[in-house]
Amino acid sequence: MLHQNRCRLRDSFTMVRKRENWTSQLGVVLAVTGSAVGLGNFLRFPGQAALYGGGSYMIAYLIAFAVIGIPLAWVEWGIGRYGGLQGYNSPPGILRKFLKSDIGAYFGMLGVLLPTIIFMYYAVIEAWCLQYACEFLFQQTQTGSVDFYKNHFENISGQNQPNGHLFNNGIFNTTLICLLGCIGLNFYLLYCGITKGIEKFCNWALPLLFVCSIIITIRVLTLPTQIDGQGIVDGLGFIWNPAQPTVYSPTDGHVIVEGKTFIQGLSNSQTWLAAAGHVFFAMSLGMGAVMTYTSYTRRSDDIVLSCGASCSANGFCESVIAALMVVPAAYVFLGPEFLNSDTLKSSFAIGFYTLPHVFDQMPFGRVFGFLFFGLMFLAAVTSSISLLQPFIVLLEEGLHLSKRSGVAIVAAICTTGALFVFYFAEDAKALDTFDFIIANLLLFVLALFQAIAFGWWFGIDKGITELERGSRMKIPFVLKFTIKYITPAYLLIICVAWSFQSLPEYATKICTDSVRMLSVLVIVIVFLIVYIITAISIKRWRKEESNQSSYTETGMGDGLLP
């Protein structure tokens, strides 16, 4: 009987410890890079740059990348591996162990909530990419003007139709079929696991995306010098010059776009908030995905170098490839008057308006169109599977559910949310509300908490020591000062400035629109679900730790958890 009790206790303790590992250091780099490189880089980033002033946004983005992105990336890698070595892979479990407090678990549940909500609209955008790829492959689209492609995209997305219009044809709606196919592929890969599903998929999908994107970028930069009075040089000036000149009509000389000075371009707090929010979104920071992925690294892995490689690839995709590929082409083909918040209903839309027209100008354009949107779809999948992993892992290690049960529960919740966004497609209100609240607001909360937890609560010296374990390079000394002081201060300043300047207006927009209010309600419902699961998990973890302590003190073992 005593032997049986020992076996039961040993099994209950090791349940938390059982976890997969990446098969190689390259595997984790590609997986985390795949989590970061996707729709945010090639579609959302150009749209954000167009919405917030081109060169002004680029300056704000590059500063945020240096002050927030790189430091927080190292923070998340360090926290993730520390929690993984303690036997936890979900954000609540990792932060609870990292801080040795239940407060960490309750903040960590944001690392489950945020990626879950993001997936609900991210899957819809994946479906758009898949449908475009199929149309180019089977030559279902016609070459035409920018207005043709704009109307085509709005028909596919349902933005120019009443809510529910996309369900008029039932299951035979092509976009709905693509959406359900995207969701099915995501959950199949998650069911296959870390090594057989996620890592294997990322190892070949990501390099193909890089190659195809570089080829398309070269074609964009070699477009005709002048098209309707606008040239690629003008487009490059828009994306890299914070002081924008006044644009006049070539026909009658009237002002198309008012110019702005360097100071005017950088004085908008919304620009700085959007840039910082996009750094989180594009690098998968502040949302629990990177923390979960890196919890599967080994003690001896060089996470400092791996993190640096991942950040470099992400920054190259955005500030070089996307900035040269999409925005200049949009400036030329759509015109500078198009690149503003009044015309663009979604920051994701600009790529769907512009790139098909670019492919019309290329030899074998349909082939490149298929390759680009097909690989864009694959890159989106490498990102979206990382968004779902934290919730599934929490169900496994918190409620001790099987992988099959965890995948099924998360699939039901996320499919319902994705269909909600798909139904309320008019003017992209549901998508925009989800994206704004998560990417421009709540990501800041978790990111700020992580910076404070690493730099102040855990201790910056101890944290850097853990981060450098197994590393062949040292963290720059300035990073200590940055994480402890500059990063939290930067986040607070932007949040406070934005709260005074923009929050009241957006709150009014939500309160006066029923679809936006329903979108907020969906977020609240998912929050309550995650909260309940986290609370139950904390009680289970306390009981397991109490049993482990008793097991050790009575001489039945010397402790099984690290």
KOLPAMI-118946 format. One record per residue (C-alpha): residue in one letter; x, y, z; residue number from 1. Coordinates in steps of 0.02 Angstrom, whole numbers, plus 50000, padded with zeros to 5 digits. Example, Ala and Ser with C-alpha at 12.3 -4.5 7.8 and 13.67 -1.06 7.14 Angstrom:
BEGIN
NODE rest     u     v     w  nr
NODE    a 50615 49775 50390   1
NODE    s 50684 49947 50357   2
end
This chain:
BEGIN
NODE rest     u     v     w  nr
NODE    m 50000 50000 50000   1
NODE    l 50141 50121 50043   2
NODE    h 50223 50084 49876   3
NODE    q 50058 50120 49785   4
NODE    n 50040 50287 49875   5
NODE    r 50217 50334 49827   6
NODE    c 50181 50293 49645   7
NODE    r 50021 50396 49645   8
NODE    l 50111 50547 49720   9
NODE    r 50256 50528 49599  10
NODE    d 50136 50522 49451  11
NODE    s 50040 50676 49512  12
NODE    f 50202 50776 49526  13
NODE    t 50273 50724 49358  14
NODE    m 50111 50768 49267  15
NODE    v 50165 50949 49274  16
NODE    r 50341 50908 49217  17
NODE    k 50300 50811 49060  18
NODE    r 50333 50922 48911  19
NODE    e 50403 50921 48736  20
NODE    n 50565 51002 48680  21
NODE    w 50619 51078 48516  22
NODE    t 50729 50956 48420  23
NODE    s 50858 51091 48380  24
NODE    q 50901 51271 48416  25
NODE    l 50862 51315 48235  26
NODE    g 50691 51239 48262  27
NODE    v 50645 51356 48403  28
NODE    v 50717 51507 48309  29
NODE    l 50611 51467 48155  30
NODE    a 50457 51432 48261  31
NODE    v 50470 51595 48359  32
NODE    t 50514 51689 48200  33
NODE    g 50364 51607 48117  34
NODE    s 50257 51663 48262  35
NODE    a 50316 51841 48232  36
NODE    v 50332 51847 48043  37
NODE    g 50163 51843 47960  38
NODE    l 50015 51952 47920  39
NODE    g 50072 52082 48045  40
NODE    n 50233 52111 47946  41
NODE    f 50171 52109 47768  42
NODE    l 49992 52173 47785  43
NODE    r 49961 52258 47952  44
NODE    f 50127 52353 47958  45
NODE    p 50106 52438 47787  46
NODE    g 49925 52479 47833  47
NODE    q 49978 52556 47998  48
NODE    a 50114 52657 47912  49
NODE    a 49985 52723 47788  50
NODE    l 49860 52765 47925  51
NODE    y 49984 52857 48036  52
NODE    g 50086 52966 47919  53
NODE    g 50218 52858 47834  54
NODE    g 50387 52925 47890  55
NODE    s 50320 52983 48059  56
NODE    y 50259 52808 48096  57
NODE    m 50425 52732 48040  58
NODE    i 50522 52838 48165  59
NODE    a 50402 52793 48306  60
NODE    y 50411 52610 48255  61
NODE    l 50602 52601 48249  62
NODE    i 50615 52684 48421  63
NODE    a 50485 52566 48493  64
NODE    f 50575 52417 48415  65
NODE    a 50739 52467 48500  66
NODE    v 50668 52524 48668  67
NODE    i 50526 52399 48687  68
NODE    g 50538 52259 48559  69
NODE    i 50714 52192 48582  70
NODE    p 50721 52211 48774  71
NODE    l 50549 52132 48800  72
NODE    a 50591 51992 48680  73
NODE    w 50740 51944 48789  74
NODE    v 50630 51962 48943  75
NODE    e 50500 51842 48874  76
NODE    w 50630 51715 48819  77
NODE    g 50708 51720 48992  78
NODE    i 50543 51707 49086  79
NODE    g 50482 51570 48969  80
NODE    r 50632 51457 48990  81
NODE    y 50636 51485 49178  82
NODE    g 50455 51431 49195  83
NODE    g 50480 51284 49077  84
NODE    l 50624 51218 49181  85
NODE    q 50509 51225 49332  86
NODE    g 50384 51115 49239  87
NODE    y 50260 51247 49175  88
NODE    n 50221 51297 48996  89
NODE    s 50065 51406 49010  90
NODE    p 50081 51594 49044  91
NODE    p 49987 51584 49211  92
NODE    g 50096 51439 49270  93
NODE    i 50258 51517 49206  94
NODE    l 50230 51688 49286  95
NODE    r 50167 51611 49447  96
NODE    k 50326 51510 49462  97
NODE    f 50435 51653 49404  98
NODE    l 50367 51772 49537  99
NODE    k 50326 51637 49666 100
NODE    s 50156 51719 49686 101
NODE    d 49978 51691 49626 102
NODE    i 49979 51871 49565 103
NODE    g 50089 51812 49423 104
NODE    a 49959 51683 49372 105
NODE    y 49818 51811 49366 106
NODE    f 49920 51929 49258 107
NODE    g 49976 51778 49158 108
NODE    m 49798 51740 49108 109
NODE    l 49811 51893 48994 110
NODE    g 49938 51786 48901 111
NODE    v 49795 51666 48866 112
NODE    l 49656 51792 48835 113
NODE    l 49748 51906 48713 114
NODE    p 49809 51776 48587 115
NODE    t 49640 51690 48591 116
NODE    i 49549 51851 48542 117
NODE    i 49681 51891 48412 118
NODE    f 49657 51720 48332 119
NODE    m 49470 51754 48312 120
NODE    y 49501 51890 48184 121
NODE    y 49671 51829 48125 122
NODE    a 49589 51670 48057 123
NODE    v 49470 51777 47952 124
NODE    i 49618 51868 47873 125
NODE    e 49702 51700 47843 126
NODE    a 49546 51648 47747 127
NODE    w 49562 51802 47636 128
NODE    c 49743 51754 47595 129
NODE    l 49693 51575 47556 130
NODE    q 49551 51631 47443 131
NODE    y 49664 51752 47348 132
NODE    a 49793 51614 47325 133
NODE    c 49661 51497 47255 134
NODE    e 49595 51632 47138 135
NODE    f 49768 51666 47067 136
NODE    l 49801 51479 47050 137
NODE    f 49639 51442 46957 138
NODE    q 49636 51611 46866 139
NODE    q 49469 51659 46941 140
NODE    t 49514 51845 46950 141
NODE    q 49523 51966 46806 142
NODE    t 49660 52094 46784 143
NODE    g 49591 52266 46814 144
NODE    s 49608 52435 46895 145
NODE    v 49641 52469 47077 146
NODE    d 49456 52508 47100 147
NODE    f 49418 52334 47032 148
NODE    y 49530 52251 47160 149
NODE    k 49465 52364 47298 150
NODE    n 49285 52315 47261 151
NODE    h 49336 52133 47243 152
NODE    f 49416 52132 47415 153
NODE    e 49270 52220 47497 154
NODE    n 49152 52092 47420 155
NODE    i 49258 51948 47486 156
NODE    s 49275 52024 47659 157
NODE    g 49095 52084 47666 158
NODE    q 49147 52260 47717 159
NODE    n 49032 52343 47591 160
NODE    q 48883 52231 47630 161
NODE    p 48760 52221 47776 162
NODE    n 48807 52111 47923 163
NODE    g 48772 51928 47889 164
NODE    h 48783 51948 47700 165
NODE    l 48925 51822 47689 166
NODE    f 48809 51687 47759 167
NODE    n 48680 51712 47620 168
NODE    n 48749 51566 47519 169
NODE    g 48767 51457 47672 170
NODE    i 48912 51337 47678 171
NODE    f 48942 51363 47491 172
NODE    n 49015 51536 47522 173
NODE    t 49195 51522 47464 174
NODE    t 49266 51633 47601 175
NODE    l 49174 51534 47735 176
NODE    i 49245 51372 47665 177
NODE    c 49419 51448 47671 178
NODE    l 49390 51508 47850 179
NODE    l 49337 51336 47910 180
NODE    g 49484 51259 47817 181
NODE    c 49605 51379 47902 182
NODE    i 49536 51340 48074 183
NODE    g 49544 51154 48039 184
NODE    l 49727 51162 47983 185
NODE    n 49777 51263 48136 186
NODE    f 49703 51141 48259 187
NODE    y 49769 50990 48164 188
NODE    l 49947 51057 48179 189
NODE    l 49921 51093 48363 190
NODE    y 49856 50918 48391 191
NODE    c 50014 50848 48308 192
NODE    g 50118 50938 48439 193
NODE    i 50275 51044 48451 194
NODE    t 50398 50939 48352 195
NODE    k 50289 50842 48229 196
NODE    g 50170 50986 48194 197
NODE    i 50232 51162 48229 198
NODE    e 50420 51142 48208 199
NODE    k 50409 51034 48052 200
NODE    f 50287 51155 47970 201
NODE    c 50391 51310 48008 202
NODE    n 50554 51234 47945 203
NODE    w 50500 51241 47763 204
NODE    a 50361 51372 47756 205
NODE    l 50463 51519 47822 206
NODE    p 50613 51511 47703 207
NODE    l 50495 51501 47553 208
NODE    l 50406 51659 47611 209
NODE    f 50570 51755 47623 210
NODE    v 50625 51708 47448 211
NODE    c 50460 51751 47365 212
NODE    s 50443 51917 47459 213
NODE    i 50616 51974 47405 214
NODE    i 50576 51936 47222 215
NODE    i 50414 52036 47231 216
NODE    t 50503 52181 47318 217
NODE    i 50630 52189 47177 218
NODE    r 50488 52198 47051 219
NODE    v 50402 52339 47147 220
NODE    l 50562 52442 47150 221
NODE    t 50580 52422 46961 222
NODE    l 50404 52481 46919 223
NODE    p 50385 52620 46787 224
NODE    t 50455 52787 46843 225
NODE    q 50290 52880 46834 226
NODE    i 50112 52814 46845 227
NODE    d 49974 52945 46848 228
NODE    g 50095 53077 46909 229
NODE    q 50163 52971 47053 230
NODE    g 50326 52875 47052 231
NODE    i 50408 52745 47163 232
NODE    v 50527 52880 47226 233
NODE    d 50375 52977 47291 234
NODE    g 50314 52819 47376 235
NODE    l 50483 52792 47458 236
NODE    g 50481 52973 47516 237
NODE    f 50311 52946 47597 238
NODE    i 50370 52796 47697 239
NODE    w 50539 52865 47750 240
NODE    n 50514 53054 47764 241
NODE    p 50423 53116 47921 242
NODE    a 50402 53289 47843 243
NODE    q 50272 53264 47706 244
NODE    p 50258 53390 47564 245
NODE    t 50090 53456 47503 246
NODE    v 50027 53353 47356 247
NODE    y 49939 53444 47213 248
NODE    s 49830 53374 47076 249
NODE    p 49925 53362 46910 250
NODE    t 49768 53412 46815 251
NODE    d 49695 53566 46900 252
NODE    g 49825 53603 47035 253
NODE    h 49709 53588 47185 254
NODE    v 49778 53520 47350 255
NODE    i 49755 53332 47366 256
NODE    v 49848 53306 47531 257
NODE    e 49901 53442 47653 258
NODE    g 50085 53437 47697 259
NODE    k 50152 53425 47874 260
NODE    t 50313 53470 47961 261
NODE    f 50430 53355 48054 262
NODE    i 50358 53411 48222 263
NODE    q 50178 53395 48165 264
NODE    g 50210 53218 48106 265
NODE    l 50282 53162 48273 266
NODE    s 50163 53256 48390 267
NODE    n 50018 53133 48375 268
NODE    s 50017 53016 48526 269
NODE    q 49909 52893 48429 270
NODE    t 50053 52867 48308 271
NODE    w 50171 52821 48449 272
NODE    l 50043 52707 48531 273
NODE    a 50003 52621 48366 274
NODE    a 50189 52595 48330 275
NODE    a 50222 52522 48502 276
NODE    g 50065 52415 48492 277
NODE    h 50119 52349 48323 278
NODE    v 50289 52300 48392 279
NODE    f 50198 52188 48516 280
NODE    f 50081 52122 48382 281
NODE    a 50214 52088 48250 282
NODE    m 50342 52013 48369 283
NODE    s 50209 51914 48466 284
NODE    l 50262 52004 48625 285
NODE    g 50152 52039 48774 286
NODE    m 50029 51904 48725 287
NODE    g 50100 51745 48800 288
NODE    a 50144 51656 48637 289
NODE    v 50333 51681 48643 290
NODE    m 50335 51642 48829 291
NODE    t 50248 51476 48795 292
NODE    y 50359 51429 48648 293
NODE    t 50521 51468 48740 294
NODE    s 50466 51366 48891 295
NODE    y 50507 51214 48785 296
NODE    t 50691 51262 48770 297
NODE    r 50826 51169 48863 298
NODE    r 50935 51237 49003 299
NODE    s 51089 51231 48891 300
NODE    d 51009 51320 48741 301
NODE    d 51081 51488 48691 302
NODE    i 50921 51590 48703 303
NODE    v 51012 51759 48694 304
NODE    l 51077 51723 48519 305
NODE    s 50915 51637 48466 306
NODE    c 50812 51786 48522 307
NODE    g 50927 51906 48430 308
NODE    a 50911 51804 48269 309
NODE    s 50721 51802 48284 310
NODE    c 50711 51990 48315 311
NODE    s 50828 52026 48169 312
NODE    a 50722 51923 48048 313
NODE    n 50564 52008 48107 314
NODE    g 50636 52183 48093 315
NODE    f 50706 52146 47920 316
NODE    c 50536 52087 47857 317
NODE    e 50450 52245 47916 318
NODE    s 50568 52392 47903 319
NODE    v 50649 52331 47741 320
NODE    i 50540 52210 47641 321
NODE    a 50365 52269 47688 322
NODE    a 50414 52453 47688 323
NODE    l 50486 52435 47513 324
NODE    m 50356 52317 47442 325
NODE    v 50181 52372 47490 326
NODE    v 50177 52556 47539 327
NODE    p 50270 52630 47389 328
NODE    a 50162 52526 47271 329
NODE    a 50006 52586 47360 330
NODE    y 50064 52766 47347 331
NODE    v 50090 52746 47159 332
NODE    f 49934 52646 47113 333
NODE    l 49809 52713 47240 334
NODE    g 49873 52890 47261 335
NODE    p 49924 52984 47419 336
NODE    e 49743 53037 47452 337
NODE    f 49700 52854 47480 338
NODE    l 49825 52828 47623 339
NODE    n 49724 52891 47770 340
NODE    s 49603 52825 47903 341
NODE    d 49450 52895 47813 342
NODE    t 49480 52785 47660 343
NODE    l 49562 52630 47733 344
NODE    k 49435 52536 47838 345
NODE    s 49563 52412 47901 346
NODE    s 49752 52416 47916 347
NODE    f 49755 52242 47838 348
NODE    a 49664 52297 47680 349
NODE    i 49804 52391 47592 350
NODE    g 49895 52234 47536 351
NODE    f 49738 52162 47458 352
NODE    y 49705 52325 47363 353
NODE    t 49882 52351 47300 354
NODE    l 49978 52189 47275 355
NODE    p 49860 52110 47146 356
NODE    h 49884 52266 47039 357
NODE    v 50073 52248 47059 358
NODE    f 50062 52068 47000 359
NODE    d 49974 52131 46843 360
NODE    q 50134 52226 46801 361
NODE    m 50246 52072 46819 362
NODE    p 50289 51933 46697 363
NODE    f 50207 51774 46764 364
NODE    g 50109 51886 46881 365
NODE    r 49978 51754 46920 366
NODE    v 50113 51632 46972 367
NODE    f 50188 51762 47090 368
NODE    g 50014 51808 47152 369
NODE    f 49980 51627 47196 370
NODE    l 50150 51606 47277 371
NODE    f 50138 51765 47378 372
NODE    f 49962 51744 47447 373
NODE    g 49989 51557 47468 374
NODE    l 50149 51584 47567 375
NODE    m 50067 51729 47658 376
NODE    f 49935 51605 47712 377
NODE    l 50068 51484 47771 378
NODE    a 50158 51623 47867 379
NODE    a 49992 51670 47945 380
NODE    v 49969 51490 48002 381
NODE    t 50143 51488 48083 382
NODE    s 50085 51639 48183 383
NODE    s 49909 51583 48224 384
NODE    i 49960 51413 48292 385
NODE    s 50070 51504 48417 386
NODE    l 49919 51606 48471 387
NODE    l 49821 51449 48518 388
NODE    q 49958 51356 48609 389
NODE    p 49946 51452 48776 390
NODE    f 49760 51412 48801 391
NODE    i 49781 51227 48757 392
NODE    v 49931 51209 48873 393
NODE    l 49837 51293 49016 394
NODE    l 49696 51166 48999 395
NODE    e 49823 51024 48997 396
NODE    e 49930 51075 49145 397
NODE    g 49797 51169 49244 398
NODE    l 49646 51054 49227 399
NODE    h 49746 50898 49178 400
NODE    l 49646 50876 49018 401
NODE    s 49712 50773 48873 402
NODE    k 49780 50860 48719 403
NODE    r 49627 50802 48621 404
NODE    s 49508 50879 48748 405
NODE    g 49607 51040 48760 406
NODE    v 49614 51061 48570 407
NODE    a 49427 51026 48557 408
NODE    i 49379 51156 48689 409
NODE    v 49490 51293 48619 410
NODE    a 49430 51251 48443 411
NODE    a 49248 51274 48495 412
NODE    i 49283 51443 48578 413
NODE    c 49392 51511 48438 414
NODE    t 49279 51451 48298 415
NODE    t 49131 51538 48379 416
NODE    g 49231 51699 48393 417
NODE    a 49294 51689 48214 418
NODE    l 49117 51664 48149 419
NODE    f 49065 51816 48252 420
NODE    v 49195 51923 48162 421
NODE    f 49145 51843 47997 422
NODE    y 48961 51883 48025 423
NODE    f 48985 52064 48081 424
NODE    a 49093 52108 47931 425
NODE    e 49013 52273 47882 426
NODE    d 49145 52411 47889 427
NODE    a 49256 52284 47981 428
NODE    k 49186 52347 48147 429
NODE    a 49205 52185 48244 430
NODE    l 49381 52155 48176 431
NODE    d 49432 52335 48209 432
NODE    t 49365 52332 48388 433
NODE    f 49454 52169 48430 434
NODE    d 49616 52233 48353 435
NODE    f 49608 52402 48440 436
NODE    i 49569 52338 48616 437
NODE    i 49696 52197 48610 438
NODE    a 49839 52266 48504 439
NODE    n 49829 52448 48559 440
NODE    l 49778 52428 48741 441
NODE    l 49787 52262 48834 442
NODE    l 49954 52209 48758 443
NODE    f 50029 52357 48850 444
NODE    v 49965 52294 49017 445
NODE    l 50046 52123 49006 446
NODE    a 50206 52192 48929 447
NODE    l 50222 52323 49067 448
NODE    f 50194 52189 49199 449
NODE    q 50328 52077 49122 450
NODE    a 50455 52219 49119 451
NODE    i 50421 52261 49301 452
NODE    a 50421 52078 49352 453
NODE    f 50589 52045 49268 454
NODE    g 50676 52207 49313 455
NODE    w 50609 52239 49488 456
NODE    w 50517 52091 49563 457
NODE    f 50631 51948 49507 458
NODE    g 50783 52063 49504 459
NODE    i 50873 52128 49351 460
NODE    d 51042 52049 49396 461
NODE    k 50965 51880 49433 462
NODE    g 50859 51892 49277 463
NODE    i 51008 51930 49164 464
NODE    t 51103 51784 49242 465
NODE    e 50960 51666 49200 466
NODE    l 50949 51736 49026 467
NODE    e 51135 51714 48991 468
NODE    r 51138 51533 49051 469
NODE    g 51208 51430 48907 470
NODE    s 51239 51585 48802 471
NODE    r 51393 51618 48697 472
NODE    m 51365 51806 48704 473
NODE    k 51332 51929 48844 474
NODE    i 51183 52045 48857 475
NODE    p 51236 52226 48829 476
NODE    f 51253 52319 48993 477
NODE    v 51135 52455 48933 478
NODE    l 50996 52325 48925 479
NODE    k 50989 52316 49115 480
NODE    f 50955 52501 49127 481
NODE    t 50833 52494 48981 482
NODE    i 50727 52352 49051 483
NODE    k 50723 52421 49226 484
NODE    y 50690 52604 49189 485
NODE    i 50669 52656 49006 486
NODE    t 50548 52521 48945 487
NODE    p 50420 52540 49087 488
NODE    a 50432 52730 49079 489
NODE    y 50410 52730 48890 490
NODE    l 50255 52621 48902 491
NODE    l 50179 52727 49040 492
NODE    i 50209 52892 48950 493
NODE    i 50128 52830 48789 494
NODE    c 49979 52755 48880 495
NODE    v 49946 52912 48981 496
NODE    a 49963 53028 48830 497
NODE    w 49849 52919 48726 498
NODE    s 49720 52905 48866 499
NODE    f 49700 53094 48868 500
NODE    q 49707 53118 48680 501
NODE    s 49614 52972 48602 502
NODE    l 49529 52858 48730 503
NODE    p 49373 52965 48759 504
NODE    e 49339 52974 48572 505
NODE    y 49357 52787 48547 506
NODE    a 49255 52748 48702 507
NODE    t 49114 52855 48631 508
NODE    k 49128 52761 48467 509
NODE    i 49106 52595 48559 510
NODE    c 48961 52655 48667 511
NODE    t 48864 52721 48518 512
NODE    d 48881 52567 48407 513
NODE    s 48795 52402 48445 514
NODE    v 48918 52294 48348 515
NODE    r 49067 52367 48440 516
NODE    m 48978 52342 48606 517
NODE    l 48945 52160 48562 518
NODE    s 49129 52141 48518 519
NODE    v 49178 52205 48690 520
NODE    l 49053 52083 48767 521
NODE    v 49137 51938 48676 522
NODE    i 49305 51991 48750 523
NODE    v 49227 51998 48925 524
NODE    i 49151 51824 48906 525
NODE    v 49317 51747 48852 526
NODE    f 49402 51839 48996 527
NODE    l 49282 51760 49121 528
NODE    i 49312 51587 49048 529
NODE    v 49500 51607 49060 530
NODE    y 49485 51680 49236 531
NODE    i 49385 51531 49299 532
NODE    i 49507 51406 49221 533
NODE    t 49655 51501 49296 534
NODE    a 49576 51505 49469 535
NODE    i 49543 51318 49465 536
NODE    s 49720 51287 49402 537
NODE    i 49796 51388 49545 538
NODE    k 49701 51282 49672 539
NODE    r 49763 51122 49589 540
NODE    w 49942 51185 49584 541
NODE    r 49936 51233 49768 542
NODE    k 49872 51059 49812 543
NODE    e 50007 50975 49708 544
NODE    e 50142 51081 49788 545
NODE    s 50072 51044 49961 546
NODE    n 50073 50858 49924 547
NODE    q 50249 50870 49858 548
NODE    s 50305 50960 50016 549
NODE    s 50224 50826 50124 550
NODE    y 50302 50690 50016 551
NODE    t 50474 50766 50041 552
NODE    e 50457 50802 50227 553
NODE    t 50398 50625 50269 554
NODE    g 50550 50550 50184 555
NODE    m 50451 50473 50041 556
NODE    g 50555 50568 49912 557
NODE    d 50673 50712 49891 558
NODE    g 50560 50816 49779 559
NODE    l 50526 50790 49598 560
NODE    l 50501 50963 49530 561
NODE    p 50656 51064 49488 562
end
